[in-house]
Amino acid sequence: MSAKDHGPEADGPEDHGPADAPRPSLRAAARDRRVWAILGVVAILLVCCCASAAGTLLAISAGLFSTG
């Protein structure tokens, strides 16, 4: 079977343009509201997880000290 039997999908990876195409700069990415929305969600999740861990450790330590 040759590549002709399977159509253009079997020819190989798609060409996405030249390898030296300029990437968007950090300044341009910082203007995008989606980037800030994603960073905000990640920050909120991180704060919530850390607060939960701290609360759990506080509850465990309070329970250990109160039994002794």
Secondary structure, DSSP 8 states (H G I E B T S, - for coil): --HHHH-GGGG-S---S-TT-----HHHHHT-HHHHHHHHHHHHHHHHHHHHHHHHHHHHHHHHHHH-
